[in-house]
Amino acid sequence: QSSPGFRGVADWLDVLVSLGNLQRSGIGTHAVYSSSADAEQYLSKQSPDYMGGHAVLYHDRTFPQLLFMEQSLRTGEQPEAARSLVAPVRDTFAGAVDTGGAAGGGDPVAFALGMTGCNKPAFQSLATQFDWSRYKTLGDFGGSAGVLCCCVAAGQPHMDCTTLDLPAVHEAAVQYVQQQRLTDQVKVLDVDFFNSSPFPSYDVITMGMILHDWGLEKKKLLMQKAFDALPPG
């Protein structure tokens, strides 16, 4: 506060009120601000619908590189200084970088849990709108924290689900499945889906978290392995 009449903090809080993130009672110096119902649901880590982890990922992984946007647009290349700010995703999921729990660095658990909120609404829709009555087992390859499997298991009690990913995110998946109290329905398995081993067989195979990361040839390889693991028909 630079002077008695400075209103920067109050103006900023009122912006958050206008966006529905906060609610206010009183005015002026007597105003009291608190979280809105939506903020409590989606921005509180204690809420099962927490989506704030995605904002943390953007803060750690994306925003620092925006400092170099002008140079990237002018040259068509990302400068080395920008790349050095964020650990490559491959290194993150290989557990190759230790950054003390930073979601944007090399902590795979922080990264996986940070992705949870942004994907959960779509997974909940899949769990409720798709007809699962013909199927008994689901394997989600590249399942990260196991959110898709947990959504399906919660919505379809007859389904046995397995989330499969690299060992580096095993702990994140175990933690999430336990939090959802779905350990009887959801298994966590470690897998490198690019090795020579065939995929385990499941009635339904999903890869919603990984195909966008790879070029055409690797996409085709993963889809062929999935097709070969599905039962006839």
C-alpha positions as CSV (number, residue, x, y, z in Angstrom):
1,Q,0.0,0.0,0.0
2,S,1.7,3.2,-1.2
3,S,-0.8,5.6,0.2
4,P,-4.0,5.7,2.3
5,G,-6.1,6.0,-0.8
6,F,-4.4,3.1,-2.7
7,R,-7.1,0.7,-4.0
8,G,-5.0,-1.9,-5.9
9,V,-5.8,-4.8,-3.6
10,A,-9.5,-4.1,-3.3
11,D,-9.8,-3.5,-7.0
12,W,-8.1,-6.9,-7.7
13,L,-10.3,-8.7,-5.2
14,D,-13.4,-7.1,-6.7
15,V,-12.3,-8.4,-10.2
16,L,-12.3,-11.9,-8.7
17,V,-15.8,-11.2,-7.2
18,S,-17.0,-10.2,-10.7
19,L,-15.6,-13.4,-12.1
20,G,-17.4,-15.5,-9.5
21,N,-14.2,-16.7,-7.8
22,L,-14.8,-14.7,-4.6
23,Q,-17.8,-13.3,-2.8
24,R,-17.9,-10.1,-0.8
25,S,-19.8,-8.7,2.2
26,G,-19.6,-5.1,3.2
27,I,-17.9,-2.3,1.3
28,G,-14.7,-0.2,1.5
29,T,-12.4,-0.9,4.4
30,H,-15.1,-3.1,6.0
31,A,-15.3,-5.5,3.1
32,V,-14.8,-9.1,3.8
33,Y,-13.9,-11.5,1.0
34,S,-14.3,-15.3,0.9
35,S,-14.3,-18.1,-1.6
36,S,-17.4,-18.6,-3.7
37,A,-19.1,-22.0,-3.9
38,D,-17.5,-22.6,-7.4
39,A,-14.1,-21.7,-6.0
40,E,-14.5,-24.1,-3.1
41,Q,-15.6,-26.8,-5.5
42,Y,-12.9,-26.4,-8.2
43,L,-10.0,-24.5,-6.6
44,S,-9.7,-26.1,-3.2
45,K,-7.3,-29.0,-3.1
46,Q,-9.5,-30.7,-0.6
47,S,-12.4,-30.9,-3.1
48,P,-12.7,-34.1,-5.3
49,D,-13.4,-31.8,-8.2
50,Y,-10.2,-29.7,-7.8
51,M,-9.0,-28.3,-11.1
52,G,-6.3,-25.9,-9.8
53,G,-3.5,-28.3,-10.6
54,H,-3.9,-27.5,-14.3
55,A,-3.3,-23.8,-13.6
56,V,-0.2,-24.7,-11.7
57,L,1.1,-26.6,-14.7
58,Y,0.5,-23.6,-16.9
59,H,2.3,-21.4,-14.4
60,D,5.3,-23.7,-14.2
61,R,5.5,-25.0,-17.8
62,T,3.9,-22.5,-20.1
63,F,4.1,-19.0,-18.8
64,P,7.9,-18.9,-18.4
65,Q,8.3,-19.7,-22.1
66,L,6.0,-16.8,-23.1
67,L,8.8,-14.5,-22.3
68,F,10.5,-15.7,-25.5
69,M,7.3,-15.6,-27.7
70,E,8.5,-12.7,-29.8
71,Q,11.8,-14.3,-30.7
72,S,10.1,-17.6,-31.4
73,L,7.6,-15.9,-33.8
74,R,10.3,-14.0,-35.5
75,T,12.7,-16.9,-36.1
76,G,10.4,-19.9,-36.1
77,E,12.6,-21.5,-33.4
78,Q,12.4,-21.7,-29.6
79,P,15.6,-20.4,-28.1
80,E,17.6,-22.6,-25.8
81,A,17.0,-20.3,-22.9
82,A,13.3,-21.0,-23.2
83,R,13.8,-24.8,-23.4
84,S,16.0,-24.7,-20.3
85,L,13.2,-23.3,-18.2
86,V,11.1,-26.4,-18.3
87,A,12.0,-30.1,-18.1
88,P,11.0,-32.1,-21.2
89,V,7.9,-34.2,-20.7
90,R,9.9,-37.4,-21.6
91,D,12.4,-36.6,-18.9
92,T,9.6,-35.9,-16.4
93,F,8.0,-39.2,-17.0
94,A,11.3,-41.0,-16.9
95,G,11.9,-39.5,-13.5
96,A,15.2,-38.1,-14.9
97,V,15.0,-34.7,-13.3
98,D,14.7,-33.8,-9.6
99,T,13.1,-30.4,-9.0
100,G,11.8,-31.0,-5.5
101,G,8.1,-31.4,-6.3
102,A,7.7,-28.7,-9.0
103,A,4.8,-29.6,-11.3
104,G,6.6,-28.0,-14.3
105,G,9.9,-29.6,-13.7
106,G,10.8,-33.3,-13.3
107,D,8.4,-34.4,-10.6
108,P,6.1,-36.9,-12.4
109,V,3.7,-37.2,-9.5
110,A,3.1,-33.5,-9.4
111,F,2.7,-33.4,-13.2
112,A,0.3,-36.3,-13.3
113,L,-1.9,-35.0,-10.4
114,G,-1.8,-31.5,-12.0
115,M,-3.4,-32.9,-15.2
116,T,-6.2,-34.5,-13.2
117,G,-8.7,-31.7,-13.1
118,C,-8.6,-30.7,-16.8
119,N,-9.4,-34.2,-17.9
120,K,-11.9,-35.4,-15.3
121,P,-15.1,-33.8,-16.8
122,A,-14.5,-35.5,-20.1
123,F,-13.8,-38.8,-18.4
124,Q,-16.9,-38.5,-16.3
125,S,-19.0,-38.0,-19.5
126,L,-17.4,-41.1,-21.0
127,A,-18.2,-43.1,-17.9
128,T,-21.8,-42.2,-18.0
129,Q,-22.7,-41.7,-21.6
130,F,-20.9,-44.7,-23.2
131,D,-22.8,-48.0,-23.1
132,W,-20.6,-50.2,-20.9
133,S,-23.1,-53.0,-20.4
134,R,-21.4,-55.3,-22.9
135,Y,-18.0,-55.1,-21.3
136,K,-16.3,-56.2,-18.1
137,T,-12.7,-54.9,-18.3
138,L,-11.0,-51.7,-19.3
139,G,-7.3,-50.9,-19.8
140,D,-6.2,-47.3,-20.0
141,F,-2.7,-47.1,-21.5
142,G,-0.9,-43.9,-20.5
143,G,-3.4,-43.5,-17.7
144,S,-1.2,-41.2,-15.7
145,A,-2.9,-40.7,-12.3
146,G,-5.7,-43.2,-13.1
147,V,-8.5,-40.7,-13.4
148,L,-10.2,-42.2,-16.4
149,C,-10.3,-45.7,-14.8
150,C,-11.6,-44.2,-11.5
151,C,-14.4,-42.3,-13.3
152,V,-15.5,-45.5,-15.2
153,A,-15.2,-47.6,-12.0
154,A,-17.3,-45.2,-10.0
155,G,-20.0,-44.9,-12.7
156,Q,-20.0,-48.6,-13.7
157,P,-19.6,-50.9,-10.6
158,H,-19.4,-54.0,-12.8
159,M,-16.2,-52.8,-14.5
160,D,-12.7,-54.0,-13.6
161,C,-10.3,-51.3,-14.7
162,T,-6.5,-51.1,-15.0
163,T,-4.5,-47.9,-15.5
164,L,-1.1,-48.5,-17.1
165,D,1.8,-46.1,-17.4
166,L,5.5,-45.7,-16.7
167,P,6.9,-46.6,-13.2
168,A,7.5,-42.9,-12.6
169,V,3.8,-42.1,-12.2
170,H,2.9,-45.3,-10.3
171,E,2.8,-43.5,-7.0
172,A,0.5,-40.8,-8.3
173,A,-2.0,-43.4,-9.6
174,V,-1.9,-45.4,-6.4
175,Q,-2.5,-42.2,-4.4
176,Y,-5.4,-41.1,-6.5
177,V,-7.1,-44.6,-6.6
178,Q,-6.8,-44.8,-2.8
179,Q,-8.3,-41.3,-2.4
180,Q,-11.3,-42.4,-4.5
181,R,-11.7,-45.6,-2.5
182,L,-11.7,-47.7,-5.6
183,T,-8.8,-50.1,-4.9
184,D,-11.1,-53.1,-5.4
185,Q,-12.0,-52.0,-8.9
186,V,-8.9,-50.2,-10.2
187,K,-5.4,-51.8,-10.6
188,V,-2.2,-49.9,-11.3
189,L,0.3,-51.5,-13.6
190,D,3.7,-50.3,-14.9
191,V,4.2,-50.6,-18.6
192,D,6.4,-49.2,-21.4
193,F,4.0,-49.3,-24.3
194,F,6.7,-48.8,-26.9
195,N,8.6,-52.0,-26.0
196,S,8.2,-55.2,-28.0
197,S,5.7,-56.8,-25.6
198,P,2.1,-57.0,-26.7
199,F,-0.6,-55.2,-24.8
200,P,-2.5,-57.2,-22.2
201,S,-6.0,-58.0,-23.3
202,Y,-9.0,-56.0,-22.2
203,D,-12.6,-55.7,-23.5
204,V,-12.0,-51.9,-23.9
205,I,-8.7,-50.1,-24.4
206,T,-8.3,-46.4,-24.1
207,M,-5.3,-44.1,-24.8
208,G,-6.8,-40.7,-24.2
209,M,-3.8,-39.2,-22.5
210,I,-1.0,-40.2,-24.9
211,L,-1.8,-40.3,-28.7
212,H,-1.4,-36.5,-29.1
213,D,2.2,-36.7,-27.9
214,W,3.5,-38.8,-30.8
215,G,4.0,-38.6,-34.6
216,L,2.0,-40.7,-37.1
217,E,4.2,-43.8,-37.0
218,K,4.1,-44.2,-33.2
219,K,0.4,-43.5,-33.2
220,K,-0.1,-46.3,-35.7
221,L,2.1,-48.6,-33.7
222,L,0.1,-48.0,-30.5
223,M,-3.2,-48.4,-32.3
224,Q,-2.1,-51.7,-33.9
225,K,-1.0,-53.0,-30.5
226,A,-4.3,-52.0,-29.0
227,F,-6.3,-53.6,-31.9
228,D,-4.3,-56.9,-31.5
229,A,-5.1,-57.0,-27.7
230,L,-8.9,-56.6,-28.1
231,P,-11.1,-59.7,-28.3
232,P,-12.6,-60.6,-31.6
233,G,-15.7,-58.5,-32.5
